[in-house]
Amino acid sequence: MAKTGRPRTYCRQSCRQRAYEARRQRDELGLAEDELIVTRRALEHLLDQIYVLQAAIEDVDGDLAASDDPHEVRRALDWLLQAARPLVQTELL
């Protein structure tokens, strides 16, 4: 069976409702479409996690430059993953 009409923009009615509410609040606050309000706490938490990831990348770069032993490579990769996981698991909403 062929689908007709335009593709769905929202996965659920609740997502559509949240988008409508966000647009309405944006207009009430006079924000541009590309502006976003984030709490200071959420922003600082995100920046802290990015800093940890940056430090891990620098550590891993140094470790890999110093040794190509498979155990050291694995240890460096584990450290990098440990630093990266909290960042990708952060909920921004």
N, C-alpha and C positions, 0 to 999 in steps of 0.2 A: 504494500500500500504506500503510495507516494504522499509525502507531506506537502501541504500547500501553505502559502503565506510566508511571512517573514520568520526567521529563526527566533527562538526565545532569547530574551535578554537576561532574564533572571531564572534561577533554578527553581525557586519556590515563591509563592505569594508573599511569604514573610520577608524574603530578600528584597522583593520589589517594594514592600512597605518601608523597610529600613532605608532604602535608597531615597524614597520619596521624603521621609522624615529628615534625612541628612541634607537633601537639597533645600528643603524648607528652612531648616535651621541655618544653613549657610547663607541663604538670602536674608534672613532676619539679622544676622550678624554682619552683613555687608562684606562677606569674604568672596574672593575670586574663586573660580571653579578649581584651581590648582592649589589653593591654600588649605591648610589643615591645622586643627587645634589639637595639641598633645599636652598632656600634663608634664610638668617639669620632672616629676619622679619617673615617669615612663621614659622620657627622653634621656635622663641621666642613666637609667638602668641599661638602656640600649647602647649608649655611648660607652659605658663600662664594659659591656660584653664585647663590643667592637675592639676596645683596647686590649682585652685579654686575647682575642683572636689575632690581633696584630703582633702581640708579643710572642704568641705561639708560632706564628709564621716565621718571625725572625729567629727564634730558637731552632726550629726545624731546618731552616736554611743553613744555619751554622752547623748543626749536627750532620746534615747530609754532605756538606762540603768537607767535613773532617773525616767522615767514615762512610764506606759503602757496604759495611757489614750488614747482612740481612737482619740480624737481631736489632741493630741500632736503627735501621730504617723502619722496622716494625714499631720500635719504641717511639720513634719520632712521629710516625703516622698516628699511633694511639694518642699521643699527647695533642696532636693537631685536632683529631676528632673530638677529644674530650673538651677542647676549648671551643670548637665550632658548634657542637650539639645544642648548648643552651641558647645560642643565637637563633638557630633555625626553629627552636621550639617556643620562642617568645611569641606570645599572642599580643598583637598590637591593638586589639579592640578592647 
